[in-house]
């Protein structure tokens, strides 16, 4: 089987899962944007994805993303930065990213705004909300209590368009509970910013829970592309 066939098979299986999940939730698959996460996969896979009709590609690491985006600059794809972001890299991410899912603190806003203005177009931003239980180690994300202040900061910033929220289900936790919590926070954000309708939630293992609780963007890697390559 060629790599093209492998990816086509993975993509078809994920799209079928999305169709089934949408039917169960009485939603249309047209409401869902599939973002294929290409972390550690080569630029050649991005080209194959584009050939197969994928228009949204996600990256976790700035250095890898900037190189891959440059290699694929001729493709009609939207680049989503979904990884943890250092404040000193915020402006640099805007040179290739169309969407940043991981705005989790006010310190990032200045750099993103500066970079977007230098680039001369709006950068779509999502507030990453922590869905971990209080006191948990690990994943980044804005504390739910701090979301309204971060939303207000993004609303004021030049060059940035607040699109909604992003969340990652806690390791070992119930993804359904986590995404239900995210849906409630998303509703509060829409009350503050009516245009912020995106909910980025769900990965290869829990996309059905995410669709059930209103996700509009799914971040899928291994279910489409296979096991992630080992990077030494």
C-alpha positions as a printed NumPy array, in Angstrom:
array([[  0.   ,   0.   ,   0.   ],
       [  1.346,   3.431,  -0.91 ],
       [  1.558,   6.248,   1.631],
       [ -1.175,   8.034,  -0.342],
       [ -3.435,   4.988,   0.093],
       [ -2.642,   4.734,   3.834],
       [ -3.587,   8.358,   4.42 ],
       [ -6.684,   8.083,   2.222],
       [ -7.803,   5.062,   4.251],
       [ -7.214,   6.841,   7.587],
       [ -9.001,   9.948,   6.361],
       [-12.001,   7.965,   5.147],
       [-12.254,   6.139,   8.493],
       [-12.137,   9.401,  10.473],
       [-14.702,  11.072,   8.218],
       [-16.984,   8.064,   8.718],
       [-16.583,   8.393,  12.509],
       [-17.447,  12.089,  12.252],
       [-20.544,  11.316,  10.156],
       [-21.741,   8.711,  12.676],
       [-21.039,  11.009,  15.652],
       [-22.883,  13.898,  13.978],
       [-25.887,  11.686,  13.201],
       [-26.015,  10.572,  16.852],
       [-25.829,  14.206,  18.021],
       [-28.338,  15.425,  15.413],
       [-25.692,  17.678,  13.864],
       [-24.49 ,  18.169,  10.308],
       [-20.938,  17.068,   9.388],
       [-20.723,  20.444,   7.615],
       [-20.45 ,  22.033,  11.085],
       [-17.151,  20.207,  11.706],
       [-13.694,  21.296,  10.553],
       [-11.169,  18.465,  10.564],
       [ -7.693,  19.74 ,  11.447],
       [ -5.143,  17.019,  10.656],
       [ -2.207,  17.252,  13.067],
       [  1.07 ,  16.611,  11.237],
       [  3.501,  16.879,  14.166],
       [  6.652,  14.81 ,  13.365],
       [  5.234,  13.803,   9.975],
       [  7.058,  15.034,   6.848],
       [  6.004,  17.832,   4.517],
       [  5.339,  15.157,   1.892],
       [  2.401,  13.982,   4.032],
       [  0.989,  17.519,   4.045],
       [  1.118,  17.428,   0.237],
       [ -0.724,  14.109,   0.179],
       [ -3.345,  15.476,   2.586],
       [ -3.853,  18.5  ,   0.339],
       [ -4.271,  16.159,  -2.65 ],
       [ -6.957,  14.334,  -0.656],
       [ -8.89 ,  17.542,   0.018],
       [ -7.639,  18.43 ,   3.508],
       [ -7.48 ,  22.208,   3.928],
       [ -6.652,  22.517,   7.645],
       [ -3.327,  21.31 ,   9.058],
       [ -2.204,  21.501,  12.706],
       [  1.286,  21.793,  14.184],
       [  2.483,  21.672,  17.815],
       [  6.076,  22.868,  17.588],
       [  7.139,  26.238,  16.214],
       [ 10.47 ,  25.24 ,  14.674],
       [  8.997,  22.257,  12.853],
       [  5.942,  24.241,  11.78 ],
       [  7.854,  27.17 ,  10.299],
       [ 10.015,  24.843,   8.189],
       [  7.081,  22.709,   7.026],
       [  4.942,  25.727,   6.16 ],
       [  7.798,  27.139,   4.078],
       [  8.174,  23.823,   2.219],
       [  4.441,  23.776,   1.529],
       [  3.92 ,  27.467,   0.798],
       [  2.433,  26.669,  -2.616],
       [ -0.425,  24.644,  -1.083],
       [ -3.895,  25.97 ,  -0.341],
       [ -3.956,  24.959,   3.338],
       [ -4.664,  26.796,   6.573],
       [ -2.036,  26.303,   9.283],
       [ -3.315,  25.875,  12.839],
       [ -0.802,  26.259,  15.669],
       [ -2.106,  24.092,  18.502],
       [  0.873,  23.625,  20.823],
       [  2.07 ,  25.437,  23.908],
       [  3.454,  28.825,  22.95 ],
       [  6.347,  30.737,  24.489],
       [  5.774,  34.476,  24.662],
       [  9.08 ,  35.179,  22.871],
       [  7.883,  33.053,  19.914],
       [  4.384,  34.559,  19.688],
       [  5.173,  37.123,  16.984],
       [  7.145,  34.563,  14.95 ],
       [  4.217,  32.121,  14.878],
       [  2.15 ,  34.702,  12.979],
       [  4.509,  34.453,   9.977],
       [  2.845,  31.173,   8.962],
       [ -0.107,  30.409,  11.274],
       [ -3.62 ,  31.327,  10.201],
       [ -5.107,  30.191,  13.522],
       [ -3.584,  29.927,  17.013],
       [ -5.559,  27.56 ,  19.277],
       [ -3.35 ,  27.883,  22.353],
       [ -3.739,  31.437,  23.683],
       [ -3.74 ,  30.643,  27.392],
       [ -2.416,  33.836,  29.008],
       [ -2.407,  37.576,  28.462],
       [  1.377,  37.636,  28.042],
       [  1.002,  36.114,  24.558],
       [ -1.412,  38.728,  23.246],
       [  1.096,  41.535,  22.648],
       [  3.42 ,  39.416,  20.521],
       [  0.589,  37.878,  18.518],
       [ -0.925,  41.306,  17.918],
       [  2.393,  42.805,  16.836],
       [  3.103,  39.907,  14.476],
       [ -0.385,  39.973,  12.959],
       [ -0.169,  43.709,  12.314],
       [  3.243,  43.325,  10.699],
       [  1.79 ,  40.595,   8.496],
       [ -1.107,  42.866,   7.565],
       [ -4.025,  40.539,   8.218],
       [ -6.233,  39.215,  10.983],
       [ -5.019,  36.228,  13.005],
       [ -7.747,  33.909,  14.281],
       [ -7.26 ,  33.085,  17.986],
       [ -8.772,  30.628,  20.434],
       [ -8.529,  30.79 ,  24.212],
       [ -7.122,  27.494,  25.494],
       [ -9.014,  26.591,  28.664],
       [ -7.612,  24.181,  31.246],
       [ -9.991,  21.258,  31.723],
       [ -7.754,  19.581,  34.314],
       [ -8.982,  19.266,  37.901],
       [ -7.689,  21.997,  40.252],
       [ -4.082,  21.449,  41.281],
       [ -3.33 ,  18.969,  38.489],
       [  0.144,  18.999,  36.995],
       [  0.684,  19.05 ,  33.294],
       [ -1.272,  20.564,  30.481],
       [ -1.372,  24.254,  29.812],
       [ -4.545,  26.271,  29.628],
       [ -6.17 ,  29.315,  31.127],
       [ -7.937,  28.772,  34.441],
       [-11.696,  28.967,  33.706],
       [-12.037,  31.852,  36.187],
       [ -9.503,  33.868,  34.199],
       [-11.129,  33.347,  30.787],
       [-13.308,  36.537,  30.776],
       [-10.264,  38.766,  31.37 ],
       [ -8.284,  37.035,  28.601],
       [-11.242,  37.342,  26.239],
       [-11.413,  41.074,  26.97 ],
       [ -7.678,  41.413,  26.289],
       [ -8.061,  39.68 ,  22.92 ],
       [-11.06 ,  41.829,  22.022],
       [ -8.941,  44.965,  22.534],
       [ -5.902,  43.741,  20.573],
       [ -5.263,  45.002,  17.052],
       [ -4.902,  42.337,  14.372],
       [ -6.469,  39.507,  16.377],
       [ -9.897,  37.914,  15.89 ],
       [-11.239,  35.939,  18.839],
       [-12.896,  32.851,  17.358],
       [-13.72 ,  30.779,  20.44 ],
       [-12.176,  28.277,  22.831],
       [ -9.963,  25.195,  22.799],
       [ -9.584,  22.412,  25.344],
       [ -7.84 ,  19.075,  25.858],
       [ -9.527,  16.329,  27.869],
       [ -7.482,  15.443,  30.994],
       [ -5.412,  12.271,  30.851],
       [ -7.318,   9.469,  32.532],
       [-10.415,  11.602,  32.965],
       [-13.847,  11.373,  31.354],
       [-13.643,  13.324,  28.07 ],
       [-17.421,  13.739,  27.981],
       [-17.393,  15.557,  31.323],
       [-14.455,  17.709,  30.231],
       [-16.087,  18.719,  26.945],
       [-19.387,  19.442,  28.693],
       [-17.476,  21.866,  30.919],
       [-15.804,  23.397,  27.842],
       [-19.207,  23.824,  26.159],
       [-20.469,  25.824,  29.15 ],
       [-17.369,  28.042,  29.067],
       [-17.784,  28.457,  25.302],
       [-21.352,  29.693,  25.86 ],
       [-20.094,  32.273,  28.363],
       [-17.446,  33.427,  25.882],
       [-20.106,  33.816,  23.149],
       [-22.115,  35.987,  25.531],
       [-19.045,  38.229,  25.818],
       [-18.075,  37.989,  22.116],
       [-20.959,  36.769,  19.911],
       [-18.668,  35.966,  16.987],
       [-16.6  ,  33.501,  19.038],
       [-18.425,  30.384,  17.841],
       [-15.547,  27.911,  17.431],
       [-14.98 ,  25.072,  19.892],
       [-11.728,  23.191,  19.274],
       [-11.977,  19.887,  21.123],
       [-11.476,  16.22 ,  20.448],
       [ -8.578,  14.137,  19.211],
       [ -8.229,  10.637,  17.753],
       [ -9.459,   8.878,  20.918],
       [-12.351,  11.107,  21.933],
       [-13.744,  12.833,  18.86 ],
       [-17.226,  11.341,  19.391],
       [-17.472,  12.925,  22.876],
       [-16.309,  16.235,  21.42 ],
       [-18.915,  16.197,  18.632],
       [-21.634,  15.344,  21.15 ],
       [-20.722,  18.407,  23.208],
       [-20.592,  20.908,  20.36 ],
       [-17.038,  20.815,  18.988],
       [-16.647,  22.651,  15.686],
       [-12.951,  21.798,  15.17 ],
       [-11.39 ,  18.362,  15.737],
       [ -7.595,  17.988,  16.026],
       [ -6.815,  14.519,  14.662],
       [ -3.358,  13.046,  14.109],
       [ -2.745,   9.302,  14.48 ],
       [ -6.238,   8.202,  13.368],
       [ -5.519,   9.766,   9.965],
       [ -1.736,   9.467,   9.614],
       [ -0.937,   6.39 ,  11.683],
       [  1.518,   6.072,  14.605],
       [  3.626,   9.172,  15.06 ],
       [  7.229,   8.746,  13.864],
       [  9.86 ,   8.47 ,  16.585],
       [ 12.033,  11.592,  16.523],
       [ 15.5  ,  11.081,  17.972]])
